[in-house]
Amino acid sequence: MKTALILGASGGIGAALCAEYEARGCAVTGLSRRDDGFDITDPVSVETHLTALDQRYDYIICATGQLAGAGHPPEKSLKSLSAEAMMDQFRVNAMGPALIMRHVPQLLPRDRSCAFAVLSARVGSIGDNQLGGWYSYRAAKAAVNQLLRGASIELRRSHPKAVLLALHPGTVDTSFTANFKGRDKFSPAQAAQHLAEVIDRKTPEQSGQFYDWADTQVPW
């Protein structure tokens, strides 16, 4: 039986990913701040929870994230920039996943195909940025993309069968997007199915890349 570890398992997409991988016959382990006290911004919490896991996982997905930094909505202009909000965005959307990545080499098997994915966002693409704004969120997501890319290069040496991916799930109908009016949204279940399918189609040669829900590569 294959195994999956979902981090951020109580969120809309995280809970749907747990259900998706259970439906695929995987033994699923889920961790979240709400249910387990798993706080990705606390190094001690991450260390305690992840070192307590005593198995290797075929799939590990970091489904954590936030849109509003320190309670501030995404900036519409430079004058809206706040050091507090920017630091909070990096803490949750970049540093948190980085703390998780520290443990990924010990959680992935070396002898078989496996995958680690982190939820990113298309707005984190520098090459695709045509609108500006959303400075802190964009920058934090660009940072997590770089972290994922670097991790993929390192793990290529020790885990040659592993695939590491940054994934854009699309606009998903969760509390995260509650204020996004007039947009078509995927249900969390649809998003989870899309993401699982993209992961399964990837090979080690594509490790370290950035894809959207439709399996289209997103520019850095």
mmCIF file of the C-alpha atoms, coordinates in Angstrom:
data_MODEL
# 
_entry.id   MODEL 
# 
loop_
_atom_site.group_PDB 
_atom_site.id 
_atom_site.type_symbol 
_atom_site.label_atom_id 
_atom_site.label_alt_id 
_atom_site.label_comp_id 
_atom_site.label_asym_id 
_atom_site.label_entity_id 
_atom_site.label_seq_id 
_atom_site.pdbx_PDB_ins_code 
_atom_site.Cartn_x 
_atom_site.Cartn_y 
_atom_site.Cartn_z 
_atom_site.occupancy 
_atom_site.B_iso_or_equiv 
_atom_site.pdbx_formal_charge 
_atom_site.auth_seq_id 
_atom_site.auth_comp_id 
_atom_site.auth_asym_id 
_atom_site.auth_atom_id 
_atom_site.pdbx_PDB_model_num 
ATOM 1   C CA . MET A 1 1   ? 0.000   0.000  0.000   1.00 0.00 ? 1   MET A CA 1 
ATOM 2   C CA . LYS A 1 2   ? 1.290   3.451  -0.896  1.00 0.00 ? 2   LYS A CA 1 
ATOM 3   C CA . THR A 1 3   ? 1.500   6.147  1.736   1.00 0.00 ? 3   THR A CA 1 
ATOM 4   C CA . ALA A 1 4   ? 0.790   9.876  1.701   1.00 0.00 ? 4   ALA A CA 1 
ATOM 5   C CA . LEU A 1 5   ? 1.629   12.652 4.154   1.00 0.00 ? 5   LEU A CA 1 
ATOM 6   C CA . ILE A 1 6   ? -0.519  15.776 3.879   1.00 0.00 ? 6   ILE A CA 1 
ATOM 7   C CA . LEU A 1 7   ? 0.680   18.838 5.774   1.00 0.00 ? 7   LEU A CA 1 
ATOM 8   C CA . GLY A 1 8   ? -2.066  21.375 6.336   1.00 0.00 ? 8   GLY A CA 1 
ATOM 9   C CA . ALA A 1 9   ? -4.629  18.579 6.408   1.00 0.00 ? 9   ALA A CA 1 
ATOM 10  C CA . SER A 1 10  ? -7.437  20.604 7.996   1.00 0.00 ? 10  SER A CA 1 
ATOM 11  C CA . GLY A 1 11  ? -7.544  23.261 5.257   1.00 0.00 ? 11  GLY A CA 1 
ATOM 12  C CA . GLY A 1 12  ? -9.882  23.137 2.292   1.00 0.00 ? 12  GLY A CA 1 
ATOM 13  C CA . ILE A 1 13  ? -7.369  21.748 -0.186  1.00 0.00 ? 13  ILE A CA 1 
ATOM 14  C CA . GLY A 1 14  ? -5.484  19.757 2.453   1.00 0.00 ? 14  GLY A CA 1 
ATOM 15  C CA . ALA A 1 15  ? -8.600  17.914 3.631   1.00 0.00 ? 15  ALA A CA 1 
ATOM 16  C CA . ALA A 1 16  ? -9.572  17.217 0.022   1.00 0.00 ? 16  ALA A CA 1 
ATOM 17  C CA . LEU A 1 17  ? -6.098  15.841 -0.698  1.00 0.00 ? 17  LEU A CA 1 
ATOM 18  C CA . CYS A 1 18  ? -6.450  13.481 2.273   1.00 0.00 ? 18  CYS A CA 1 
ATOM 19  C CA . ALA A 1 19  ? -9.748  12.238 0.861   1.00 0.00 ? 19  ALA A CA 1 
ATOM 20  C CA . GLU A 1 20  ? -8.326  11.947 -2.660  1.00 0.00 ? 20  GLU A CA 1 
ATOM 21  C CA . TYR A 1 21  ? -5.363  9.837  -1.623  1.00 0.00 ? 21  TYR A CA 1 
ATOM 22  C CA . GLU A 1 22  ? -7.516  7.678  0.642   1.00 0.00 ? 22  GLU A CA 1 
ATOM 23  C CA . ALA A 1 23  ? -9.808  7.058  -2.348  1.00 0.00 ? 23  ALA A CA 1 
ATOM 24  C CA . ARG A 1 24  ? -6.727  6.035  -4.315  1.00 0.00 ? 24  ARG A CA 1 
ATOM 25  C CA . GLY A 1 25  ? -5.995  3.368  -1.719  1.00 0.00 ? 25  GLY A CA 1 
ATOM 26  C CA . CYS A 1 26  ? -3.191  5.154  0.120   1.00 0.00 ? 26  CYS A CA 1 
ATOM 27  C CA . ALA A 1 27  ? -2.602  5.082  3.841   1.00 0.00 ? 27  ALA A CA 1 
ATOM 28  C CA . VAL A 1 28  ? -2.830  8.798  4.648   1.00 0.00 ? 28  VAL A CA 1 
ATOM 29  C CA . THR A 1 29  ? -1.210  10.688 7.502   1.00 0.00 ? 29  THR A CA 1 
ATOM 30  C CA . GLY A 1 30  ? -2.461  14.239 7.980   1.00 0.00 ? 30  GLY A CA 1 
ATOM 31  C CA . LEU A 1 31  ? -0.994  16.974 10.154  1.00 0.00 ? 31  LEU A CA 1 
ATOM 32  C CA . SER A 1 32  ? -2.468  20.398 10.830  1.00 0.00 ? 32  SER A CA 1 
ATOM 33  C CA . ARG A 1 33  ? -2.233  23.180 13.349  1.00 0.00 ? 33  ARG A CA 1 
ATOM 34  C CA . ARG A 1 34  ? -5.926  22.933 14.215  1.00 0.00 ? 34  ARG A CA 1 
ATOM 35  C CA . ASP A 1 35  ? -6.003  19.195 14.899  1.00 0.00 ? 35  ASP A CA 1 
ATOM 36  C CA . ASP A 1 36  ? -2.416  18.361 15.856  1.00 0.00 ? 36  ASP A CA 1 
ATOM 37  C CA . GLY A 1 37  ? -0.734  21.593 16.909  1.00 0.00 ? 37  GLY A CA 1 
ATOM 38  C CA . PHE A 1 38  ? 1.528   21.359 13.865  1.00 0.00 ? 38  PHE A CA 1 
ATOM 39  C CA . ASP A 1 39  ? 2.709   24.942 13.376  1.00 0.00 ? 39  ASP A CA 1 
ATOM 40  C CA . ILE A 1 40  ? 4.888   25.313 10.281  1.00 0.00 ? 40  ILE A CA 1 
ATOM 41  C CA . THR A 1 41  ? 6.191   28.676 11.498  1.00 0.00 ? 41  THR A CA 1 
ATOM 42  C CA . ASP A 1 42  ? 7.579   27.147 14.704  1.00 0.00 ? 42  ASP A CA 1 
ATOM 43  C CA . PRO A 1 43  ? 10.842  25.235 14.134  1.00 0.00 ? 43  PRO A CA 1 
ATOM 44  C CA . VAL A 1 44  ? 10.340  23.249 17.332  1.00 0.00 ? 44  VAL A CA 1 
ATOM 45  C CA . SER A 1 45  ? 6.835   22.194 16.303  1.00 0.00 ? 45  SER A CA 1 
ATOM 46  C CA . VAL A 1 46  ? 7.996   21.129 12.847  1.00 0.00 ? 46  VAL A CA 1 
ATOM 47  C CA . GLU A 1 47  ? 10.968  19.245 14.282  1.00 0.00 ? 47  GLU A CA 1 
ATOM 48  C CA . THR A 1 48  ? 8.877   17.505 16.938  1.00 0.00 ? 48  THR A CA 1 
ATOM 49  C CA . HIS A 1 49  ? 6.119   16.359 14.610  1.00 0.00 ? 49  HIS A CA 1 
ATOM 50  C CA . LEU A 1 50  ? 8.190   15.333 11.605  1.00 0.00 ? 50  LEU A CA 1 
ATOM 51  C CA . THR A 1 51  ? 10.949  13.513 13.476  1.00 0.00 ? 51  THR A CA 1 
ATOM 52  C CA . ALA A 1 52  ? 8.236   11.511 15.263  1.00 0.00 ? 52  ALA A CA 1 
ATOM 53  C CA . LEU A 1 53  ? 7.157   9.966  11.941  1.00 0.00 ? 53  LEU A CA 1 
ATOM 54  C CA . ASP A 1 54  ? 8.729   6.536  11.581  1.00 0.00 ? 54  ASP A CA 1 
ATOM 55  C CA . GLN A 1 55  ? 8.043   5.677  7.948   1.00 0.00 ? 55  GLN A CA 1 
ATOM 56  C CA . ARG A 1 56  ? 8.763   6.803  4.400   1.00 0.00 ? 56  ARG A CA 1 
ATOM 57  C CA . TYR A 1 57  ? 6.049   8.325  2.242   1.00 0.00 ? 57  TYR A CA 1 
ATOM 58  C CA . ASP A 1 58  ? 5.341   7.884  -1.454  1.00 0.00 ? 58  ASP A CA 1 
ATOM 59  C CA . TYR A 1 59  ? 3.652   11.291 -1.526  1.00 0.00 ? 59  TYR A CA 1 
ATOM 60  C CA . ILE A 1 60  ? 4.282   14.325 0.678   1.00 0.00 ? 60  ILE A CA 1 
ATOM 61  C CA . ILE A 1 61  ? 2.282   17.475 -0.012  1.00 0.00 ? 61  ILE A CA 1 
ATOM 62  C CA . CYS A 1 62  ? 2.677   20.781 1.781   1.00 0.00 ? 62  CYS A CA 1 
ATOM 63  C CA . ALA A 1 63  ? -0.820  22.254 1.471   1.00 0.00 ? 63  ALA A CA 1 
ATOM 64  C CA . THR A 1 64  ? -0.314  25.187 3.819   1.00 0.00 ? 64  THR A CA 1 
ATOM 65  C CA . GLY A 1 65  ? -0.476  28.898 3.064   1.00 0.00 ? 65  GLY A CA 1 
ATOM 66  C CA . GLN A 1 66  ? -2.149  32.225 3.641   1.00 0.00 ? 66  GLN A CA 1 
ATOM 67  C CA . LEU A 1 67  ? -3.248  35.174 1.513   1.00 0.00 ? 67  LEU A CA 1 
ATOM 68  C CA . ALA A 1 68  ? -3.426  37.945 4.111   1.00 0.00 ? 68  ALA A CA 1 
ATOM 69  C CA . GLY A 1 69  ? -0.194  38.758 5.917   1.00 0.00 ? 69  GLY A CA 1 
ATOM 70  C CA . ALA A 1 70  ? -0.651  39.817 9.564   1.00 0.00 ? 70  ALA A CA 1 
ATOM 71  C CA . GLY A 1 71  ? -4.309  40.469 8.787   1.00 0.00 ? 71  GLY A CA 1 
ATOM 72  C CA . HIS A 1 72  ? -3.550  42.820 5.885   1.00 0.00 ? 72  HIS A CA 1 
ATOM 73  C CA . PRO A 1 73  ? -5.071  42.056 2.453   1.00 0.00 ? 73  PRO A CA 1 
ATOM 74  C CA . PRO A 1 74  ? -2.757  41.790 -0.578  1.00 0.00 ? 74  PRO A CA 1 
ATOM 75  C CA . GLU A 1 75  ? -1.315  45.206 -1.436  1.00 0.00 ? 75  GLU A CA 1 
ATOM 76  C CA . LYS A 1 76  ? -2.754  47.122 -4.369  1.00 0.00 ? 76  LYS A CA 1 
ATOM 77  C CA . SER A 1 77  ? 0.109   49.649 -4.427  1.00 0.00 ? 77  SER A CA 1 
ATOM 78  C CA . LEU A 1 78  ? 3.575   50.260 -3.035  1.00 0.00 ? 78  LEU A CA 1 
ATOM 79  C CA . LYS A 1 79  ? 2.226   52.686 -0.445  1.00 0.00 ? 79  LYS A CA 1 
ATOM 80  C CA . SER A 1 80  ? 0.332   49.770 1.114   1.00 0.00 ? 80  SER A CA 1 
ATOM 81  C CA . LEU A 1 81  ? 3.504   47.812 1.854   1.00 0.00 ? 81  LEU A CA 1 
ATOM 82  C CA . SER A 1 82  ? 3.917   46.879 5.497   1.00 0.00 ? 82  SER A CA 1 
ATOM 83  C CA . ALA A 1 83  ? 7.006   45.324 7.041   1.00 0.00 ? 83  ALA A CA 1 
ATOM 84  C CA . GLU A 1 84  ? 4.793   43.384 9.442   1.00 0.00 ? 84  GLU A CA 1 
ATOM 85  C CA . ALA A 1 85  ? 2.634   41.941 6.675   1.00 0.00 ? 85  ALA A CA 1 
ATOM 86  C CA . MET A 1 86  ? 5.606   41.105 4.458   1.00 0.00 ? 86  MET A CA 1 
ATOM 87  C CA . MET A 1 87  ? 7.430   39.324 7.270   1.00 0.00 ? 87  MET A CA 1 
ATOM 88  C CA . ASP A 1 88  ? 4.303   37.331 8.092   1.00 0.00 ? 88  ASP A CA 1 
ATOM 89  C CA . GLN A 1 89  ? 3.848   36.307 4.460   1.00 0.00 ? 89  GLN A CA 1 
ATOM 90  C CA . PHE A 1 90  ? 7.417   35.046 4.262   1.00 0.00 ? 90  PHE A CA 1 
ATOM 91  C CA . ARG A 1 91  ? 7.070   33.304 7.610   1.00 0.00 ? 91  ARG A CA 1 
ATOM 92  C CA . VAL A 1 92  ? 4.018   31.292 6.506   1.00 0.00 ? 92  VAL A CA 1 
ATOM 93  C CA . ASN A 1 93  ? 4.472   30.951 2.731   1.00 0.00 ? 93  ASN A CA 1 
ATOM 94  C CA . ALA A 1 94  ? 8.250   30.530 2.462   1.00 0.00 ? 94  ALA A CA 1 
ATOM 95  C CA . MET A 1 95  ? 9.928   29.832 5.793   1.00 0.00 ? 95  MET A CA 1 
ATOM 96  C CA . GLY A 1 96  ? 7.292   27.298 6.872   1.00 0.00 ? 96  GLY A CA 1 
ATOM 97  C CA . PRO A 1 97  ? 7.639   25.143 3.752   1.00 0.00 ? 97  PRO A CA 1 
ATOM 98  C CA . ALA A 1 98  ? 11.433  25.497 4.015   1.00 0.00 ? 98  ALA A CA 1 
ATOM 99  C CA . LEU A 1 99  ? 11.362  24.076 7.546   1.00 0.00 ? 99  LEU A CA 1 
ATOM 100 C CA . ILE A 1 100 ? 9.349   21.152 6.178   1.00 0.00 ? 100 ILE A CA 1 
ATOM 101 C CA . MET A 1 101 ? 11.812  20.649 3.307   1.00 0.00 ? 101 MET A CA 1 
ATOM 102 C CA . ARG A 1 102 ? 14.599  20.142 5.846   1.00 0.00 ? 102 ARG A CA 1 
ATOM 103 C CA . HIS A 1 103 ? 12.937  16.848 6.763   1.00 0.00 ? 103 HIS A CA 1 
ATOM 104 C CA . VAL A 1 104 ? 11.925  15.688 3.302   1.00 0.00 ? 104 VAL A CA 1 
ATOM 105 C CA . PRO A 1 105 ? 15.150  13.721 2.623   1.00 0.00 ? 105 PRO A CA 1 
ATOM 106 C CA . GLN A 1 106 ? 14.412  11.564 5.692   1.00 0.00 ? 106 GLN A CA 1 
ATOM 107 C CA . LEU A 1 107 ? 10.718  11.148 4.832   1.00 0.00 ? 107 LEU A CA 1 
ATOM 108 C CA . LEU A 1 108 ? 11.028  10.115 1.185   1.00 0.00 ? 108 LEU A CA 1 
ATOM 109 C CA . PRO A 1 109 ? 12.252  6.653  0.164   1.00 0.00 ? 109 PRO A CA 1 
ATOM 110 C CA . ARG A 1 110 ? 15.497  6.409  -1.780  1.00 0.00 ? 110 ARG A CA 1 
ATOM 111 C CA . ASP A 1 111 ? 14.736  3.148  -3.574  1.00 0.00 ? 111 ASP A CA 1 
ATOM 112 C CA . ARG A 1 112 ? 11.436  3.854  -5.344  1.00 0.00 ? 112 ARG A CA 1 
ATOM 113 C CA . SER A 1 113 ? 9.435   6.543  -7.110  1.00 0.00 ? 113 SER A CA 1 
ATOM 114 C CA . CYS A 1 114 ? 8.100   9.213  -4.772  1.00 0.00 ? 114 CYS A CA 1 
ATOM 115 C CA . ALA A 1 115 ? 7.034   12.838 -4.797  1.00 0.00 ? 115 ALA A CA 1 
ATOM 116 C CA . PHE A 1 116 ? 7.105   15.985 -2.708  1.00 0.00 ? 116 PHE A CA 1 
ATOM 117 C CA . ALA A 1 117 ? 4.927   18.927 -3.750  1.00 0.00 ? 117 ALA A CA 1 
ATOM 118 C CA . VAL A 1 118 ? 4.347   22.358 -2.300  1.00 0.00 ? 118 VAL A CA 1 
ATOM 119 C CA . LEU A 1 119 ? 1.327   24.492 -3.125  1.00 0.00 ? 119 LEU A CA 1 
ATOM 120 C CA . SER A 1 120 ? 2.510   27.665 -4.786  1.00 0.00 ? 120 SER A CA 1 
ATOM 121 C CA . ALA A 1 121 ? 0.542   30.220 -6.822  1.00 0.00 ? 121 ALA A CA 1 
ATOM 122 C CA . ARG A 1 122 ? 0.710   31.536 -10.356 1.00 0.00 ? 122 ARG A CA 1 
ATOM 123 C CA . VAL A 1 123 ? 1.094   35.050 -8.972  1.00 0.00 ? 123 VAL A CA 1 
ATOM 124 C CA . GLY A 1 124 ? 4.457   33.911 -7.604  1.00 0.00 ? 124 GLY A CA 1 
ATOM 125 C CA . SER A 1 125 ? 5.725   33.697 -11.179 1.00 0.00 ? 125 SER A CA 1 
ATOM 126 C CA . ILE A 1 126 ? 8.021   36.613 -12.022 1.00 0.00 ? 126 ILE A CA 1 
ATOM 127 C CA . GLY A 1 127 ? 7.793   35.985 -15.755 1.00 0.00 ? 127 GLY A CA 1 
ATOM 128 C CA . ASP A 1 128 ? 3.990   35.843 -15.695 1.00 0.00 ? 128 ASP A CA 1 
ATOM 129 C CA . ASN A 1 129 ? 3.496   39.012 -13.631 1.00 0.00 ? 129 ASN A CA 1 
ATOM 130 C CA . GLN A 1 130 ? 1.617   41.432 -15.865 1.00 0.00 ? 130 GLN A CA 1 
ATOM 131 C CA . LEU A 1 131 ? -0.517  43.206 -13.262 1.00 0.00 ? 131 LEU A CA 1 
ATOM 132 C CA . GLY A 1 132 ? 1.790   44.153 -10.383 1.00 0.00 ? 132 GLY A CA 1 
ATOM 133 C CA . GLY A 1 133 ? 0.505   44.546 -6.850  1.00 0.00 ? 133 GLY A CA 1 
ATOM 134 C CA . TRP A 1 134 ? 0.201   41.800 -4.241  1.00 0.00 ? 134 TRP A CA 1 
ATOM 135 C CA . TYR A 1 135 ? 3.847   42.451 -3.424  1.00 0.00 ? 135 TYR A CA 1 
ATOM 136 C CA . SER A 1 136 ? 4.291   40.419 -0.262  1.00 0.00 ? 136 SER A CA 1 
ATOM 137 C CA . TYR A 1 137 ? 2.288   37.396 -1.362  1.00 0.00 ? 137 TYR A CA 1 
ATOM 138 C CA . ARG A 1 138 ? 3.927   37.310 -4.802  1.00 0.00 ? 138 ARG A CA 1 
ATOM 139 C CA . ALA A 1 139 ? 7.407   37.611 -3.309  1.00 0.00 ? 139 ALA A CA 1 
ATOM 140 C CA . ALA A 1 140 ? 6.814   34.889 -0.708  1.00 0.00 ? 140 ALA A CA 1 
ATOM 141 C CA . LYS A 1 141 ? 5.504   32.487 -3.343  1.00 0.00 ? 141 LYS A CA 1 
ATOM 142 C CA . ALA A 1 142 ? 8.452   33.291 -5.629  1.00 0.00 ? 142 ALA A CA 1 
ATOM 143 C CA . ALA A 1 143 ? 10.686  32.486 -2.664  1.00 0.00 ? 143 ALA A CA 1 
ATOM 144 C CA . VAL A 1 144 ? 9.069   29.097 -2.028  1.00 0.00 ? 144 VAL A CA 1 
ATOM 145 C CA . ASN A 1 145 ? 9.480   28.305 -5.716  1.00 0.00 ? 145 ASN A CA 1 
ATOM 146 C CA . GLN A 1 146 ? 13.214  28.977 -5.436  1.00 0.00 ? 146 GLN A CA 1 
ATOM 147 C CA . LEU A 1 147 ? 13.446  26.873 -2.291  1.00 0.00 ? 147 LEU A CA 1 
ATOM 148 C CA . LEU A 1 148 ? 11.694  23.984 -4.026  1.00 0.00 ? 148 LEU A CA 1 
ATOM 149 C CA . ARG A 1 149 ? 13.980  24.307 -7.026  1.00 0.00 ? 149 ARG A CA 1 
ATOM 150 C CA . GLY A 1 150 ? 17.089  24.184 -4.843  1.00 0.00 ? 150 GLY A CA 1 
ATOM 151 C CA . ALA A 1 151 ? 15.779  21.205 -2.880  1.00 0.00 ? 151 ALA A CA 1 
ATOM 152 C CA . SER A 1 152 ? 15.121  19.307 -6.106  1.00 0.00 ? 152 SER A CA 1 
ATOM 153 C CA . ILE A 1 153 ? 18.753  19.725 -7.172  1.00 0.00 ? 153 ILE A CA 1 
ATOM 154 C CA . GLU A 1 154 ? 20.048  18.480 -3.827  1.00 0.00 ? 154 GLU A CA 1 
ATOM 155 C CA . LEU A 1 155 ? 17.701  15.488 -3.665  1.00 0.00 ? 155 LEU A CA 1 
ATOM 156 C CA . ARG A 1 156 ? 18.550  14.466 -7.206  1.00 0.00 ? 156 ARG A CA 1 
ATOM 157 C CA . ARG A 1 157 ? 21.849  13.197 -5.803  1.00 0.00 ? 157 ARG A CA 1 
ATOM 158 C CA . SER A 1 158 ? 20.419  11.163 -2.905  1.00 0.00 ? 158 SER A CA 1 
ATOM 159 C CA . HIS A 1 159 ? 16.897  10.356 -4.163  1.00 0.00 ? 159 HIS A CA 1 
ATOM 160 C CA . PRO A 1 160 ? 17.213  9.895  -7.943  1.00 0.00 ? 160 PRO A CA 1 
ATOM 161 C CA . LYS A 1 161 ? 13.656  8.568  -8.275  1.00 0.00 ? 161 LYS A CA 1 
ATOM 162 C CA . ALA A 1 162 ? 12.030  11.482 -6.439  1.00 0.00 ? 162 ALA A CA 1 
ATOM 163 C CA . VAL A 1 163 ? 9.985   14.237 -8.072  1.00 0.00 ? 163 VAL A CA 1 
ATOM 164 C CA . LEU A 1 164 ? 9.745   17.650 -6.382  1.00 0.00 ? 164 LEU A CA 1 
ATOM 165 C CA . LEU A 1 165 ? 7.144   20.070 -7.705  1.00 0.00 ? 165 LEU A CA 1 
ATOM 166 C CA . ALA A 1 166 ? 5.708   23.522 -7.118  1.00 0.00 ? 166 ALA A CA 1 
ATOM 167 C CA . LEU A 1 167 ? 2.000   23.405 -7.975  1.00 0.00 ? 167 LEU A CA 1 
ATOM 168 C CA . HIS A 1 168 ? -0.602  26.078 -8.699  1.00 0.00 ? 168 HIS A CA 1 
ATOM 169 C CA . PRO A 1 169 ? -4.022  24.615 -7.795  1.00 0.00 ? 169 PRO A CA 1 
ATOM 170 C CA . GLY A 1 170 ? -6.092  27.257 -9.558  1.00 0.00 ? 170 GLY A CA 1 
ATOM 171 C CA . THR A 1 171 ? -8.782  29.276 -7.804  1.00 0.00 ? 171 THR A CA 1 
ATOM 172 C CA . VAL A 1 172 ? -10.390 26.908 -5.310  1.00 0.00 ? 172 VAL A CA 1 
ATOM 173 C CA . ASP A 1 173 ? -13.632 27.493 -3.425  1.00 0.00 ? 173 ASP A CA 1 
ATOM 174 C CA . THR A 1 174 ? -12.306 27.743 0.131   1.00 0.00 ? 174 THR A CA 1 
ATOM 175 C CA . SER A 1 175 ? -12.216 30.413 2.840   1.00 0.00 ? 175 SER A CA 1 
ATOM 176 C CA . PHE A 1 176 ? -8.914  31.463 1.256   1.00 0.00 ? 176 PHE A CA 1 
ATOM 177 C CA . THR A 1 177 ? -10.791 32.783 -1.825  1.00 0.00 ? 177 THR A CA 1 
ATOM 178 C CA . ALA A 1 178 ? -14.047 33.854 -0.173  1.00 0.00 ? 178 ALA A CA 1 
ATOM 179 C CA . ASN A 1 179 ? -13.554 37.473 -1.291  1.00 0.00 ? 179 ASN A CA 1 
ATOM 180 C CA . PHE A 1 180 ? -12.824 36.550 -4.915  1.00 0.00 ? 180 PHE A CA 1 
ATOM 181 C CA . LYS A 1 181 ? -16.133 37.465 -6.503  1.00 0.00 ? 181 LYS A CA 1 
ATOM 182 C CA . GLY A 1 182 ? -17.185 36.743 -10.077 1.00 0.00 ? 182 GLY A CA 1 
ATOM 183 C CA . ARG A 1 183 ? -14.622 34.004 -10.656 1.00 0.00 ? 183 ARG A CA 1 
ATOM 184 C CA . ASP A 1 184 ? -15.105 30.401 -11.588 1.00 0.00 ? 184 ASP A CA 1 
ATOM 185 C CA . LYS A 1 185 ? -13.738 28.244 -8.806  1.00 0.00 ? 185 LYS A CA 1 
ATOM 186 C CA . PHE A 1 186 ? -12.881 24.590 -8.484  1.00 0.00 ? 186 PHE A CA 1 
ATOM 187 C CA . SER A 1 187 ? -14.285 22.666 -5.577  1.00 0.00 ? 187 SER A CA 1 
ATOM 188 C CA . PRO A 1 188 ? -11.601 21.403 -3.186  1.00 0.00 ? 188 PRO A CA 1 
ATOM 189 C CA . ALA A 1 189 ? -12.289 17.848 -4.396  1.00 0.00 ? 189 ALA A CA 1 
ATOM 190 C CA . GLN A 1 190 ? -11.741 18.876 -8.019  1.00 0.00 ? 190 GLN A CA 1 
ATOM 191 C CA . ALA A 1 191 ? -8.531  20.683 -7.109  1.00 0.00 ? 191 ALA A CA 1 
ATOM 192 C CA . ALA A 1 192 ? -7.212  17.666 -5.187  1.00 0.00 ? 192 ALA A CA 1 
ATOM 193 C CA . GLN A 1 193 ? -7.938  15.363 -8.114  1.00 0.00 ? 193 GLN A CA 1 
ATOM 194 C CA . HIS A 1 194 ? -6.176  17.717 -10.541 1.00 0.00 ? 194 HIS A CA 1 
ATOM 195 C CA . LEU A 1 195 ? -3.107  18.002 -8.310  1.00 0.00 ? 195 LEU A CA 1 
ATOM 196 C CA . ALA A 1 196 ? -2.838  14.252 -7.741  1.00 0.00 ? 196 ALA A CA 1 
ATOM 197 C CA . GLU A 1 197 ? -3.066  13.644 -11.478 1.00 0.00 ? 197 GLU A CA 1 
ATOM 198 C CA . VAL A 1 198 ? -0.351  16.187 -12.244 1.00 0.00 ? 198 VAL A CA 1 
ATOM 199 C CA . ILE A 1 199 ? 1.947   14.637 -9.644  1.00 0.00 ? 199 ILE A CA 1 
ATOM 200 C CA . ASP A 1 200 ? 1.422   11.140 -11.025 1.00 0.00 ? 200 ASP A CA 1 
ATOM 201 C CA . ARG A 1 201 ? 2.305   12.226 -14.560 1.00 0.00 ? 201 ARG A CA 1 
ATOM 202 C CA . LYS A 1 202 ? 5.676   13.650 -13.605 1.00 0.00 ? 202 LYS A CA 1 
ATOM 203 C CA . THR A 1 203 ? 9.051   11.888 -13.858 1.00 0.00 ? 203 THR A CA 1 
ATOM 204 C CA . PRO A 1 204 ? 12.371  12.653 -12.153 1.00 0.00 ? 204 PRO A CA 1 
ATOM 205 C CA . GLU A 1 205 ? 13.441  14.488 -15.307 1.00 0.00 ? 205 GLU A CA 1 
ATOM 206 C CA . GLN A 1 206 ? 10.729  17.065 -14.542 1.00 0.00 ? 206 GLN A CA 1 
ATOM 207 C CA . SER A 1 207 ? 11.626  17.439 -10.878 1.00 0.00 ? 207 SER A CA 1 
ATOM 208 C CA . GLY A 1 208 ? 12.103  20.994 -9.681  1.00 0.00 ? 208 GLY A CA 1 
ATOM 209 C CA . GLN A 1 209 ? 9.550   22.522 -12.041 1.00 0.00 ? 209 GLN A CA 1 
ATOM 210 C CA . PHE A 1 210 ? 6.398   24.612 -11.556 1.00 0.00 ? 210 PHE A CA 1 
ATOM 211 C CA . TYR A 1 211 ? 3.074   23.375 -12.974 1.00 0.00 ? 211 TYR A CA 1 
ATOM 212 C CA . ASP A 1 212 ? -0.537  24.457 -12.757 1.00 0.00 ? 212 ASP A CA 1 
ATOM 213 C CA . TRP A 1 213 ? -3.635  22.330 -12.171 1.00 0.00 ? 213 TRP A CA 1 
ATOM 214 C CA . ALA A 1 214 ? -3.995  21.717 -15.915 1.00 0.00 ? 214 ALA A CA 1 
ATOM 215 C CA . ASP A 1 215 ? -0.434  20.318 -16.115 1.00 0.00 ? 215 ASP A CA 1 
ATOM 216 C CA . THR A 1 216 ? 0.855   23.405 -17.925 1.00 0.00 ? 216 THR A CA 1 
ATOM 217 C CA . GLN A 1 217 ? 4.341   24.504 -16.931 1.00 0.00 ? 217 GLN A CA 1 
ATOM 218 C CA . VAL A 1 218 ? 4.368   27.955 -15.318 1.00 0.00 ? 218 VAL A CA 1 
ATOM 219 C CA . PRO A 1 219 ? 7.351   30.270 -15.972 1.00 0.00 ? 219 PRO A CA 1 
ATOM 220 C CA . TRP A 1 220 ? 9.513   31.189 -13.027 1.00 0.00 ? 220 TRP A CA 1 
# 
